[in-house]
């Protein structure tokens, strides 16, 4: 089973953006609050929900392809987010990868949290 990364109520920052109309909206650098969590019953992969629903009863795990109940919620793999308390670590990683645009976004988020 995967390590638990996020829990209900956590503030997280998206580290990727999605254009997929079937998933929850996700913009790199935006802050989201986790409303629910789900773990794949087959491989233990963690998924998060931000309050978006869906009209299907089952979906597929993106890690192992096992069928999973959706509980009529949209789920996103938790590895697309980092806890807001880990922004400094992510900012250092972005700088080391020379992703200065994302590092600046994280700096601005961090500054708005501190004020």
Residue, then its C-alpha position, 0 to 999 in steps of 0.5 A: x500500500x502507498x504511503x498516505x500523503x494527504x488527508x481531508x482538509x489538507x491545503x495542497x498546491x497542484x504541481x501539474x495542469x490538466x486539460x482533461x475534461x473528465x478530471x477535476x480542474x487542476x492548474x499548476x500552482x493553484x491551492x486546493x482543499x481536499x474534501x475526500x480521499x480514496x485508496x485503490x483496493x488493489x494497489x493502494x494508490x491514493x486519490x483526492x477529491x475537491x468537491x467535484x462529482x461525476x455521474x458514473x459508479x465505477x472508474x479505473x485506477x490509473x496505476x494498476x487499471x483495477x475497477x474502483x467505485x467512484x461514490x459519484x465523486x471525481x478522483x485525481x491521483x494525489x501525486x499531482x499535489x504537494x502539501x502547502x507546508x512542503x512549498x519550500x521543498x518544492x520551490x528548491x526542486x523547481x529551482x534545481x530543475x531551472x523551472x523558474x516560472x513555477x518557482x516564482x508561482x510557489x514563492x508568491x503563494x508562500x508570500x501570500x500565506x505568510x501575510 
